[in-house]
């Protein structure tokens, strides 16, 4: 209590006061209106178009396309596939998220090495576009309007979900943070950024179905794994290794918790 009072006194001395609840809610509503207005003419469509071209274009040492890649609903079936990922794939004997499966297909179908298939997974500005970002944009867009239905039947799916849940609550790093530190309570935010409660269906559904997204402030389309890495950065944790079991586990936990919600990405964010 003494620390809180001292902190309040410092804020007051600096002329910074807490905004009334009503005013804060009004600000949140205005930001939501701004986000809705941005949805028209989403630049993510450029990534979707490039991703579709990459999906259909022969490439790699074997000069074949990805049109026979099985994303879980059969070879070449893209419509609705993302809404059922991550999931267990018997041919790899592993639970995979979308990006891991794309790497697998680029290696097994097109003949790329792992190094080639995982090179530059995220865009780094207008001069360095990522093929992974584009492919993710295309595949996820094909699930827009489809309800999330991530399976949890195979023992390895259950194992991955349990690991993801453990990771969500694991505390560590210099600040003793966990994912739950910011995302396990209702009606919280950082500045004017709402922090959804990911332990409840409504919060998990809202958060998960909005990624990937085009970030206006960065001029890039950002995937869900990029978003997880950004959270880890803010916790001062090491980044998740691309296509690692750790990244798939945490995605499995959050994706499964979003079941029943209509997928709506790629969206556009600040």
Secondary structure, DSSP 8 states (H G I E B T S, - for coil): -HHHHHHHHHHHHTT-----HHHHHHHHHHHHHHHHHHTTT-THHHHHHHHHHHHHS-BTTTTB-STT-BSSSSBT--TTTGGG-SEEETTTTEEE-HHHHHHHHHHHTT---HHHHTTT-S--STTS--HHHHHHHHHHHTTTT-B------SHHHHHHHHHHHHHHH--BTTTTB-HHHHHSSSSEEETTEEE--TTSHHHHHHHHTT-SEEETTTTEEE-HHHHHHHHHHHHT-----TT-HHHHHHHHHHHHHTTTSB---SEEE-
